[in-house]
Amino acid sequence: MEYRRDIDGLRAVAVGTVVIFHAFPLALPGGYIGVDVFFVISGYLITSIIHREIQESRFSIRKFYERRFRRIIPALMFAIVLTTIAGWIVLSPPDFTEYGESLVATSAFMSNIYFWLTGGYFSGPAHEKALLHTWSLAVEEQFYVIWPIVLIALAKVPRKWFVTAFAAIFLGSLFLAEFRLSEQPLEVFFGFHTRAWELLVGAAIAVGLVPMLKGRRVADFLVLMGLALIIGSALLLQPESRFPGIAALPACIGTLLVIQYGADAQTASILRLRPVVFIGLISYSLYLWHWPVLVLGRLSLEQPPSTGQTFLMLVVAVIGAVVSWRFVERPFRRPSPERLPLSSFAPPIGALALAGAAGGFLLLTDGAEFRAPPQSLRYASVGDDFNPRRAACLTDQYSGHVAPLDGCTFGGEPISIVVWGDSHADAITPGVEEWAVRQGLGGRQITKSACPPLLGVTLATLAGPRLGCARANLETLKAIEMTQPAIVFLAARWSRYVEASPSQEGGEFFLTDADPLTDRAGNRQSFSTALDETVARIKGVAPETRVVILGPLPEWDANPVRCAVRKAFRGNVADGCFERPSTEFEAHTRVVENSIRATVATSRAAAVWPGDVLCDASVCRAAIGGELLYRDDDHLSAMGAKILVRRLLD
């Protein structure tokens, strides 16, 4: 296959957008599309090789995977070894345990599934996971387990059936991505089945399905358009955008145009410049290095890095990438022998097995906790102190149902108390349970992740409405009607929903039947109306039920538990982790509090205010009497819930 400098230049664009987004997200908010550019390039290059060798009747599955192993594994193992060594020094036991989990997944090329099941790509905690970026490698390798076999099978059918089958696979993957995006955004982001169409965009060029328009001016224009689509996507998309799916098409089509017409186009000359090509040559190693350096560098500072410090981290990443490319990547890119013994796979598979074993060691030793001082471990234990019913009774945010009665009740019969809400309601339940048992009352927890207990509105994100939340809330109202409890506690992370701006920040916001919202003011009004309606409808089906609204809980810019663990791990005092100015809390929750107070004033509802316990005139505190009350940045620990409820209700 003839070498093309412009494709290495295109790799430079891809890695550059990703690195800039990770280092300075506000500068290039859609820079994550660089991964999509990589997918298209990979689909083109790899499919070109497979397709040509199949046509020449010399394709070998064994040789193909041996080449893939030599291309991917040496540089990956080099980065993992040095990241693990650095992690031993920097990462506290909880952080190192999570690293161990991701290391096991990475060694099996399953990290995309691991991150799909454990979080996301844009959330705060995800930015503390040093191997998060390996998800894209896993997607590619899973795709290339299947794709060569598909091409071998399709090579035996007539051309029209080949085109039909290719189009069906492409459109099926794209449709699945778009169709599943509203209900399962993490699956769509991380799933190889919902990303396969992006690799197939490049593959379409390789198998001759993209027509070539003739003319130098046409080529120049189309390459320029392609670059504009890529850069425009990087500038205009946001982390909250409805992505991937159709929103990824412009960047993918732009990449297709550059590959198809960039070989001789004058407008692609910038991609053929030596510095740009060099960045493209080291792009794989730079991709491997930049993210762990940024993550571990930020964690070691214990505070957001300055611009200068971030630039210094990038310099370190570039140096590491150059070393990796020169002394690890290049030496392993030798031609495969004609007769390839199975023993050739022993070194790469052995290296992956050792990486997996290292991850297993970290899991068995709880992140090598023997490195940590006792105070750090004491703080770490708070992170595991959550509602014991959470797994069974906090239902998934995308389902349309609530948890069954079995296992989600406490105390005796009858059910006199219902705790209704999202994960904040789940977190407060141990405190309500303790209080109810002292009163001789029984109760039930009805909680659904990221679903506020509000009727008359539909929760939505930029990816689309979450109809499952509305359905589950109606189920809960029916359960209240059947149970006729004495008290219903409404609890949620109110400000998360109320302060979202559909047109600017994304996040969860409300849709009404009458008016799709476009601004924060409308969202606030919808909350106030929905809260009034929710109380009224509870009273309508259960007239004797007392509705008690739990006001907003103080939240923290950083997880106070992890902050304390990390500071204590390094022998520092953790007191600074547990306080924030009360003026910040008041400013963030003022609208929510006013709406709750208005509802209480016009109905027979009541409200309790966590801020009255946790805040004074100057600061809000995450700890009382030396007892840390939170298990992360916004959820109470089980002990914290008990302490707070005692002070609120006794």
N, C-alpha and C positions, 0 to 999 in steps of 0.2 A: 504494500500500500504506500503510495507516494506521500512523503512528509509535507505537511502544510504548516508554514509558520503562522498563518493567520488563525489556525485552530488553537495553537498554543497561546496566541494573543487573546483569543476568546476565553480560554481557561483563566487567563489573568483577570479578565473582566469578571468572571464568575467568582473567583476566590476573593478578588478585591471588594466586591459588593458585600460578600458575607463577612469578611474581616471588618470592614468599616461599620457594618450594622452591629456586629457584636461588640466592637470597641466604642463606637459613638452612635448609638441607635437613633438619636434625634437628627443626626446629620443625614442618614440614609434609612428612613423608617421601613422601606420595603426591600432592604438589601438582602433579606433572606432568600429572594428569588435566585440568587447566585447558585443555590443548590439545584434549582430547576434547570438552570443553564447547564450545569454539570451533567444532569440526567440526560438531557438531549444529546450533548456531546458524546457521552458514554454510549448511548444507544446507537449513535451513528458509527463510531469507531469500532466497537465490538461487533455489531451486526455486520459491518462491512467485511471484517475478517472471517466471521463464521459463514456468511453467505458465499463469499468467494471460494472458500475452501470446500464447502458443500458442492458448489457448481463444478469444481475441479476434482471431485470425488476423493479428497484427501483430508476431510475434516475428521478429527479425533477428539472425542470427549475427554480422554485422558490428557491429551496435550493442551486442550483448551483450559482445563482447570489447573493444570500445572503452570501455565502462563499467568492465569489469574492469581494464583497463590504467590508467584514470584513478584507480580506487580503490586499486590495489596499487602501481603503479610509482613515482609521484612520491615518496611517503614512503620507500619502499624505497631509491630512489637517493640521497635526502638522507642517510639513515642510512649507506649504503655509502660515500658520498664522505667523510663525516666520520670514519667508522671507518677508512678507508684512510689518511687523513691522520694520524690518531692512531697507526695501525699503523706508518707510516713512522718515527715517533719511537720507539715502544715496542718493536716486534717485531724480534728478531734475524733474520738471514737464513733459518735453517731454519723458524722460526715464520712468517715472511713468505712463504716459498715455499708452505707449507701453506695459508696464507691465500689466496694467489693461486690455488691449485687450487680451493678452495672458492668463490672469487669467480667463476671461470669457470663452475662448476657452478650457482651461484646465478643468474647472468645468463641461463642457459638454463632456469631453473626445474627443475633436475635435482639440486639439492643433497641431496635425500633419498636418491637413488641413490648419490651420492658418499659420504655418511656411512655408508650401508649397507655399502659396499664397503671403507671405510677405518677402521672402528672401531665405535663404538657411541654411545649417548647418556649412559650413566651412568658410563663408565670415566673414570679420572683424566685421560688425555690429551684426551678429548673436552671437558673443561672449560677447555681452553686454546684452543679453536677459536671465533673470534669470530663466525663466521657459522653456527654449529651450529643455531641456532634457525630458520633459514630453511627447514629441512626441511619444516616444516608448510605453509609457503606453496607449496612445490613439490608436495606432496601435493594441496592444493586445486586448483592450476592444472591438474595432470594430470587430476584428476577432472572439472574443468569443460571440458576439451577434448572429453571423451566424453559427459558427461551430457546436455547440450542436444540432441545428436543422438539419444540414446536416447529422450528425452522426445518429440521430434518424431515419431519412429517409432512410439512407443506411443500417441500421440494418435490414431492412425488405426485402432486396434483396439478391439473391444468392451471394456467396463469389466472384465468378468471376466478377460479375457486380460491386460489392463493390470495388474490386481492379481496375477495369477499370475506374470507376468514380473517385476514389482517384487519380489515375495517371493522369487523364484528368485535374482535378483541380490543381494538383501540377504543371504539365507541362504548363498548361495555364497561371498560375501566373508567373512562371519562364520565359516563352517566352515573356509575356507581359512586364516584367521588362527589359529584354534584348532588345526587339524590340523598346520600348519607351525611352530607356536611352539616345540616341543621341539627340532626339528632345525635350524630356521633363524630364530632369534629376531630377528636384525637385519633380515632381510627382512620379517618380520611387523611390526616396529616402524616401519620407514621406508617400506614399500611402499604405494603408493596403492591397489593391489588388495586389500590386507588392512586398509586403513583406510576403504575406500569405504562399508562398512556403517554407519560412524558418521555420515557425512554423510547417508546414506539414512534414518537415524533422524529427522533433521530434515525431510528431504524427504517422509517419510511424512505428517507433519502438513500440509505444504503442499499435497499432492495429495488430502487428505481421507481418508486411510486410517486415521486414529486417531479412534475414536468420542469424542464429547463427552458426558460425563456432566453432567447438569443439577443445579443446586442450589449456592447460595453456600457452604454448609458443606462440601459435597463438594470444591469448588474450593479452599477454604482448606486443607482437609486434604491434598489431593493436592499442592498447591504446597509445603506444609510438608514433606511426604514427599520431594518432589523435591529441595529444598534439603538435607535430611538425607542423602539418597543421595550428593549431590555432596560435601558437607563430610565425610561419613563416609568416602568413598573417599579423599579427600585426607589424612585422618588415619590411616587403617588400612593403606592400601597402602604398600609399601616399594619402593625401587629394585630390589630383588631379586625382587619378586613376579612371578608368572607373568602377564605383561602385554605387549601388550593381549590381544585375544581376549575370552573371556567375562568376564574380570575387569574389562573396561572397560564392561560392560553397565550396572552400577548407576549410574555417573556419567552415561552417555548417557540412560538411562531417566529419571533425575532431571531432566536438562535438558529432555527431552521434556515431562515433567509441568509444569515451570515455564512453558515456552512455551505449552503447550496451555491452561493454566488461570490463568496469571498476569495476564491483562489486567485483570481486575476483582477478583481475590482480595485479601482484606485481608492475608493472610499474605505477600503479595508487596510490601507497602507499603515495606518496607525497601529493596527494589530500586529504588523510585521516588524515594528521597531524592535531593536535588540533588547532594550530594557523590559519592554512589555513581554516579549517572547520568553525572556529569562524568568520573569514572574510566573508565566504559564508553565515553564518547565518544572519549577519548584512548587507548583500549586497544590499538588497532593500532599506533600510534606508540610507546606504552610497551613493547609486546612487541618491536618492532624495536630500541628503544634499550637496554633494561635489560641484555640479555645482553652486547653488546659492551662496555658500560661496566664490567660486573662482570669480564669476562675481561681486558680491557686494564688495568683498575685493579689487579687481583690480580697480573698479570705485572709491572707497573711497580713494585710494592712488593717483589718478590723474596722474599716471605714471606707466610704466611697473614694476611689482614687482620683487624684487631680488629673487634668489633661496631660500634664507632663509625665506623670507616673504611668498613665495608660500608653503614651507614646513609647516610653521605655520598655513596657511589656511587649509591645509590638516589635521593637527592635530585637528583643530576646527571641521572640517567636521566629522572626526572619532569619536570625543567625542559626537557630536550631533547624529550621527548614533547609537552609543551604547545606549544613553539615549532613543532614539526613539524606538529601538528594544526592550529594556528591559521594558519600561514603557508604550509604546503605541502598538507596534506590538503584543507582546506576550499576553497581557491581552485580546485582542480581538480575539484570536484564540481558542475560545471555540467551542465545538461541537454544531451543530444546533439542536434545538428541533425537535422531530418527526413531530409535527403539528406546522407549521410555519405561524403565522398570517401576514397579509399584513402590519400591523403596525411595523413589524421588519425592514421594509425598510425606515421608516420615518426618523430615525436619520441620516443615510448616505446621503439620498437624501436631507434632510434639510441642512446638512453640505455643500454639493455641491452647493445648492441654495444660501447659505450665501456667499460662495466664489465667485459665479457668481455676486451676488449683490455688493460685495466689488469691483469687477472689474468694474461693471457698474458705481459705484460711482466715481471711478477714471476717467472713460471716461467722465462722465457728468461734472466733475470739472476740466477737462484738467490736470489730474495728480495732483489734490489737489494743484493747482497753488497758492492758498492763502498762502502757506508756503514760497513762493519764493519772494525775493526782486525784485523791479521793473527792475533793470538792467538785472537780469537773464531772466526775461520775455521778455525784449526788444530783447535780443540776440536770444531767442527761436523763436520769430516771424520771424526771417530771414529764419529759416529752412522750413517755409511754403511759402516762396516767390519764387515760381517756375513759369515757363511758363504756363499760364492758358490753353493753348491748349494741354498740355502734354498728358492728358488722351486720347484725341481723335486722336492726330497726332503723338505720339511716339508709333509705333506699336511694338508688342511683338517680341522678338528676334528669336522665333522659327517659326513664320509664314513665308509664302513665298510671301507676298504682302506688298504694302505700303498703307498708309491711303488714303481714297478717297479725292477728291478735296474739297468737301463741308466741311467747318469748319476749313480747314487748309490753308486758304489764308488770306492775310492781305493787307491793302491799297485798292486801286481801281484796275480797269482793264486798260490795259492788265497786265498779270503777267510778270514783268520785272526782278524779282529776285527769285532765287531758293536757299533755304538753304538745303543742302543734307548732311546727316551723321548720327551719332549715338546719344546717349543721350547728348553728349557735344554739338552737333549741335542744339538739342532741347533747351538746356539751353541758347545758345547764341541768339536764335531767337528773344526774346523780344528786344534785343539791335539792331539787324538788322532791325526789324520792325519799331522801333522808327526812326532810321536813314532813312529808305526807305520812310516813310510817310513824313518826312521833305523834301525829294527830290521829292515828288509827285509821287512816284512809288508804284506799287503793287507787291506782292510776294507770294510765296508758301513755306511752310515747308514740306520737305519730309525726315522723320527721322524714324529710326528703332533701337531699343535698341541693344547694343552690336554688331552693324553691321557697319563697316567702309565703306565709299563711295569709294570702289576700285573695278575695273573690272579686269578680267583675273586671279583672285585667288579665292580660296574657303576658307572661314574661318572655322577653325576646333578647336576642343578640344580633349583631350585624350578620350572623350566619342564618338568621331566620327565627321565627317564633318557636318557643318550647311548649308545645301543646300538652306534653305530658304533665307539666306542672299544673296547668289549669284542671286537667282531668283528675289528678290526684287530690287537689284541693276540694273538688266537688265530692270525691269519695270521703274525705275527712268530714265534711259537713254532714253527710249522711250518717257517718259513724257517731257524730255528736248527737244527732237527732235520735238515734237508736239508744245511745247510752244515757243521755240526760245527766251529764256530770254536774257536780256542784261548781267546779272551777275549770275554766279553759285558760291555760297560759299561752299567749302568743309571743313567740321569740324568733328573731331573725337578725341577720346582719343588715339592718335596715338601710344604712347609708350606702352600702354597696349598690343597691338597686335604685335608691332615690336620687343619688348624686350622679348617676350615669348620664352621659350626653350622647344620644344616638348619632348625632351628626359629627361629633368630634372625638370622643374618647372610646366609644364602644362599651364593652362590658354589658351586664344585664340591665335592661330597661323595660319599661312597661308599654304595652300596646292596648288601646281601648278599641271597642267596636266602632266608636264614632270617629276617632281621629288618630291615625298613625303619627307618632310624635316625631318632632324634628329638633327639639331643644330641651334643655334641662328644666326650664320653668314648667313646661307642660308635663314633664315626668314627675315633678314634685306635686303638681296638682292632682295627677292621676293617683299618686300614692295616698294623698289625703282623702280623696273620694273613695278609693278602694278600702281604706281602713275603716271609714264610716260604714260602708256597705257590709264589710265582713262582720263587724260587731252587730249590726242590725240583723243580718241573716242568722247569726248564731242565736241571737235573742228570739228570732222568729221561730226557729225549730226547737229551741230549748229555753223557754221564758225564764226559768228559775236559775239558769246557769250564770255564774259571775265570770266576766271576761277580765283577765288581768294581762296587761301588755307589759312585757319586759323591755325597758328602754334600751337605747344603744349602748354597747359595751366599748370602753376605750380600746383602741387598737394601736399597733406599734409599727413603725417604719421597718423595723427588723425584728425577727423572731427573738424575744427576750431569752428564751431557753437556749437557743443555739448561741446567741451572743454571750450569755453567761458561761456556757460550756467552753466556748472557744477562748474566752479571756482566762478562765481558770486553768484551761489546758496549758496556756502559756505562762501561768503564774501571775496573772494580773488580777486586779480587783474588778469584780463584775457589777458593782453598784450602779454604774452608769447605764446598764442595760435595762433597768427597771423603772425608769422615770421618763416622762415627756411633759412639756408644758400643757397645763390644763386649757390654756387659751386655744391651742391647736385642736383639742378634742371638742371644745365648745363650738368652734367655727365649723368643724366638719359635721357636727350633728345638730346644729341649731334648727335647721329646717325640719328634720325628723322629729325632734323634741316638740317643736311648735305644733306639728300635725298631730302627734299623739296627745298632747295636752288639749287640743281643740276637740278631738274625738272623745276624750274623757269628759270634757265639760258638757258635751251635748248628748251623752249617752250614759248608761249605767255601768260603763266600764271603769276599770281602775288601772293604775300604772305604778310600776316600781322602777327606780332609777339606779343602775349600777354605779353611775358617776358619783352619786351621793356617798357611796362607800369607798370608791377607789380614787376619788379626786378631792383636792382641796382648792384653795384659791390660787395656788401656784403650780402644782404638778398633779398628774395622774400617775398611779403606781401599779406595777404588775406584781408586787409582792407586799404582803402584810405580815408584820411580826416575823420577818425572815422566811416566810412561807411563800414560795413562788406560785402564783395563781393561774398562770397561763401555760399551755403546752405548745403553743406556737404564737404567731403574731396577732391572732384575733380570736382564738378559741381557748376557753377555760379548760384547765385540767379538771379531773373528777374531784380532787381535793379542793381546788379553787372554787368549783361550783358549790360545794358544800359550805365552804367558808362564806362565800358571797350570799347564798340564800339564807343562811342563818342570820346574817346581819340585815338582810332586806325584809324577811318575813317574821322573824321571832319578835 
